[in-house]
Amino acid sequence: MTAHRLQRRAFAPHSAFTMKLDQAIVLVTGANRGLGRALVHAALTAGAQRIYAGAREPQQLDALVHSAPGKIVPLAIDITDPRSLEAAAAQASDVTIVLNNAGVLASYNLLTSTADELSRDFATNVFGTLAASKAFLPALERAGARGGAALINVLSIVSFASMPALGGYSAAKAASYSITQALRGELAAKNIAVHAVFPGPIDTDMSRGVELAKTSPADVAKAIIDGVEQGSENILPDPTAREFFAMWRRDTKELERQFVTMSGM
């Protein structure tokens, strides 16, 4: 980018403020299973006033909605569909906390994954996450003006270093982390806290083939909510994530080499 196109802007410092879930109005995307469903339960436990549970097929949320009548509102959301996001944002115009949890694992090794598989990872994990953030931004701005709001993006520990066996997915999550950092700078002045979550393997369908110690969705969800309430910008919600992050802090190449070894290369 040429120098004359750069503009100096005054951003608020990145010091995170605490955002309590007690009486908050929360939106969780990808709430029909796994971590998303656990996040809905964790938000309920933390005292949320209302939770919009988003899924592409809302009927998959019936059991979840019936578990807390009047507290959980089903919402049709496909984060890759602009019309779906527009309709969801109109229905959930009062949200104060958005949990961007929806994601896919469509591509693996970069040399063997197809262009369609790679495109699907980026369409959902990068562009979909950004589109959802933008769709609900007006509601978050209103909440920020009243005292505070939060945007939480669920990423992955492979955002820090690529795991060759998950090369396409790693690249998409790294890009999403970069977007999250940019949003943090943009939204700080609007009193909107932006949190990045870097889980390791979670015991869900998505990580069924991953041969690593896995943490339960309930434990990860609780750690995410705790991190938001503590004002942690980067949330490492499980022991494996914390171990790999410590390795990355010591030496970024050490984590890269570890991921190569784990990929059997």
C-alpha positions as MATLAB code, in Angstrom:
seq = 'MTAHRLQRRAFAPHSAFTMKLDQAIVLVTGANRGLGRALVHAALTAGAQRIYAGAREPQQLDALVHSAPGKIVPLAIDITDPRSLEAAAAQASDVTIVLNNAGVLASYNLLTSTADELSRDFATNVFGTLAASKAFLPALERAGARGGAALINVLSIVSFASMPALGGYSAAKAASYSITQALRGELAAKNIAVHAVFPGPIDTDMSRGVELAKTSPADVAKAIIDGVEQGSENILPDPTAREFFAMWRRDTKELERQFVTMSGM';
ca = [
       0.000    0.000    0.000;
       1.421    3.386   -0.967;
       2.072    5.941    1.728;
      -0.417    8.510    0.435;
      -3.286    6.030    0.876;
      -2.581    5.504    4.565;
      -4.624    7.588    6.958;
      -3.804    8.227   10.586;
      -6.710    7.385   12.818;
      -7.141    7.645   16.561;
      -8.028    4.281   18.015;
      -8.799    3.577   21.626;
      -6.199    1.446   23.409;
      -6.596   -2.321   23.152;
      -7.029   -2.780   26.871;
     -10.044   -5.064   27.120;
     -12.929   -4.232   29.398;
     -14.969   -6.812   31.221;
     -18.313   -7.837   29.734;
     -20.603   -9.745   32.059;
     -23.140  -12.136   30.608;
     -25.608  -11.563   33.426;
     -28.721  -10.143   31.708;
     -26.890   -9.913   28.378;
     -28.618  -10.762   25.101;
     -26.407  -13.269   23.338;
     -26.234  -14.666   19.825;
     -24.450  -17.964   19.120;
     -23.973  -19.088   15.523;
     -23.617  -22.783   14.739;
     -25.611  -23.598   17.870;
     -27.134  -26.867   16.707;
     -24.326  -29.129   17.936;
     -20.917  -29.447   19.567;
     -19.312  -26.308   20.920;
     -22.144  -24.056   19.756;
     -24.733  -25.955   21.744;
     -22.397  -25.969   24.768;
     -21.942  -22.194   24.445;
     -25.701  -21.701   24.623;
     -25.841  -23.708   27.869;
     -22.811  -21.863   29.276;
     -24.388  -18.495   28.502;
     -27.566  -19.612   30.255;
     -25.576  -20.662   33.310;
     -23.829  -17.273   33.302;
     -27.219  -15.544   33.541;
     -27.908  -14.354   30.009;
     -31.334  -12.775   29.656;
     -31.945  -14.235   26.213;
     -29.946  -16.307   23.748;
     -30.471  -16.401   20.017;
     -29.361  -19.848   18.877;
     -28.455  -19.768   15.205;
     -28.371  -22.656   12.740;
     -28.931  -23.109    9.025;
     -31.805  -25.470    9.832;
     -33.602  -24.098   12.923;
     -35.573  -27.325   13.450;
     -32.310  -28.871   14.608;
     -32.544  -26.548   17.611;
     -35.885  -27.867   18.926;
     -34.444  -29.860   21.827;
     -32.135  -26.989   22.785;
     -34.990  -24.460   22.746;
     -37.202  -26.747   24.845;
     -34.455  -27.082   27.456;
     -34.993  -23.449   28.498;
     -38.402  -22.195   27.342;
     -38.534  -18.443   26.877;
     -34.783  -18.080   27.187;
     -33.544  -19.575   23.909;
     -34.804  -18.206   20.593;
     -34.120  -20.257   17.438;
     -32.756  -18.272   14.527;
     -32.158  -19.305   10.926;
     -28.601  -18.245   10.038;
     -26.364  -19.243    7.172;
     -23.321  -17.016    7.549;
     -22.418  -17.543    3.885;
     -25.790  -16.171    2.720;
     -26.192  -12.356    2.846;
     -30.006  -12.550    2.788;
     -30.013  -14.998    5.692;
     -27.755  -12.701    7.719;
     -29.878   -9.659    6.918;
     -33.033  -11.397    8.120;
     -31.329  -12.716   11.259;
     -29.914   -9.291   12.128;
     -33.369   -7.773   11.824;
     -34.842  -10.375   14.165;
     -31.986  -10.184   16.696;
     -31.563   -6.418   16.651;
     -31.109   -6.240   20.425;
     -28.025   -8.459   20.809;
     -25.217   -7.242   23.068;
     -22.832  -10.190   22.616;
     -22.156  -12.075   19.373;
     -20.392  -15.440   19.477;
     -19.153  -16.292   15.985;
     -18.882  -20.040   16.428;
     -20.116  -21.368   13.063;
     -17.315  -22.970   11.085;
     -16.346  -25.899    8.892;
     -13.413  -28.217    8.332;
     -13.600  -28.888    4.596;
      -9.969  -28.984    3.451;
      -6.972  -30.851    4.769;
      -3.601  -31.232    3.026;
      -3.097  -28.323    0.638;
      -1.737  -30.519   -2.158;
      -4.622  -32.955   -2.112;
      -7.574  -30.721   -1.201;
      -9.692  -29.539   -4.094;
     -10.301  -25.912   -4.957;
     -13.930  -26.325   -3.871;
     -12.863  -27.684   -0.468;
     -10.437  -24.819    0.085;
     -13.054  -22.307   -1.055;
     -15.571  -23.728    1.404;
     -13.165  -23.291    4.318;
     -12.503  -19.671    3.399;
     -16.140  -18.905    2.531;
     -17.296  -19.963    5.993;
     -14.358  -19.487    8.358;
     -13.130  -16.182    6.932;
     -15.694  -14.381    4.804;
     -18.681  -15.813    6.661;
     -17.286  -14.828   10.046;
     -16.617  -11.315    8.772;
     -20.056  -11.068    7.173;
     -21.753  -12.132   10.405;
     -19.712   -9.591   12.369;
     -20.764   -6.824    9.990;
     -24.416   -7.897    9.931;
     -24.779   -7.615   13.711;
     -22.505   -4.602   14.060;
     -25.351   -2.038   14.238;
     -26.810   -3.865   17.237;
     -23.391   -4.099   18.896;
     -22.771   -0.401   18.280;
     -26.044    0.462   20.002;
     -25.089   -1.760   22.940;
     -21.629   -0.234   23.025;
     -23.111    3.240   23.259;
     -25.213    2.088   26.225;
     -22.233    0.700   28.119;
     -20.536   -2.156   26.290;
     -20.770   -5.008   23.821;
     -18.642   -7.959   22.792;
     -17.752   -9.840   19.628;
     -16.169  -13.269   20.112;
     -14.625  -15.160   17.188;
     -13.948  -18.865   17.685;
     -10.720  -19.592   15.796;
      -8.212  -22.427   16.397;
      -4.761  -22.981   17.826;
      -3.624  -23.608   14.221;
      -4.168  -19.880   13.655;
      -0.642  -19.432   15.051;
       1.157  -22.060   12.943;
       0.006  -24.266   10.119;
      -0.514  -27.972   10.644;
       0.250  -29.518    7.217;
      -2.380  -32.224    7.658;
      -4.890  -29.373    8.034;
      -3.142  -26.912    5.735;
      -6.236  -25.407    4.146;
      -8.144  -25.130    7.400;
      -5.058  -23.662    9.123;
      -4.751  -20.982    6.446;
      -8.411  -20.037    6.788;
      -8.200  -19.791   10.571;
      -4.998  -17.713   10.353;
      -6.766  -15.313    8.003;
      -9.725  -15.134   10.369;
      -7.362  -14.289   13.236;
      -5.910  -11.436   11.193;
      -9.432  -10.151   10.531;
     -10.238  -10.421   14.241;
      -7.215   -8.280   15.091;
      -8.295   -5.658   12.567;
     -11.817   -5.618   13.992;
     -10.396   -5.197   17.477;
      -8.632   -2.027   16.392;
     -11.668   -0.728   14.509;
     -14.216   -1.379   17.237;
     -12.349   -0.428   20.398;
     -13.477    3.189   20.065;
     -17.093    1.996   19.854;
     -16.867    0.261   23.247;
     -17.053   -3.179   21.645;
     -14.625   -5.737   23.050;
     -13.298   -8.207   20.459;
     -12.134  -11.604   21.697;
     -10.241  -14.290   19.781;
     -10.654  -17.896   20.946;
      -7.981  -20.473   20.130;
      -9.173  -23.946   21.125;
      -7.196  -27.106   20.630;
      -9.031  -30.332   19.728;
     -12.556  -30.449   21.118;
     -14.455  -33.700   21.545;
     -16.910  -33.048   18.711;
     -17.716  -34.545   15.321;
     -15.378  -32.072   13.612;
     -12.268  -33.397   15.358;
     -13.255  -37.074   15.362;
     -10.183  -38.058   13.310;
      -7.673  -35.956   15.263;
      -5.401  -38.133   17.429;
      -4.873  -35.711   20.303;
      -6.223  -35.270   23.797;
      -9.612  -33.599   23.455;
     -11.491  -31.361   25.829;
     -15.246  -31.608   26.280;
     -17.365  -28.905   24.600;
     -18.860  -28.002   27.989;
     -15.440  -27.290   29.508;
     -14.319  -25.268   26.494;
     -17.555  -23.264   26.473;
     -17.244  -22.425   30.168;
     -13.634  -21.307   29.661;
     -14.715  -19.057   26.785;
     -17.428  -17.398   28.860;
     -15.000  -16.993   31.774;
     -12.440  -15.414   29.433;
     -14.976  -12.915   28.107;
     -16.067  -11.946   31.609;
     -12.416  -11.539   32.639;
     -11.698   -9.286   29.657;
      -9.157  -11.613   28.017;
      -8.599  -10.573   24.406;
      -7.036  -13.935   23.493;
      -8.737  -16.917   25.100;
      -6.996  -20.306   25.305;
      -9.813  -22.496   26.610;
      -8.173  -25.896   27.064;
      -4.888  -27.485   28.211;
      -3.709  -28.449   24.706;
      -4.236  -24.930   23.428;
      -2.310  -23.477   26.358;
       0.535  -25.954   25.855;
       0.880  -25.140   22.153;
       0.586  -21.409   22.768;
       3.382  -21.554   25.351;
       5.489  -23.394   22.760;
       4.717  -20.691   20.178;
       5.638  -17.948   22.663;
       9.016  -19.584   23.262;
       9.782  -20.084   19.589;
       7.337  -19.771   16.703;
       9.335  -22.296   14.693;
       9.079  -24.840   17.503;
       5.307  -24.962   17.138;
       5.594  -25.156   13.358;
       7.968  -28.134   13.661;
       5.701  -29.783   16.201;
       2.730  -29.536   13.842;
       4.822  -31.008   11.008;
       5.731  -33.961   13.242;
       2.108  -34.446   14.260;
       1.125  -34.543   10.581;
       3.460  -37.518   10.089;
       5.875  -35.660    7.835;
];
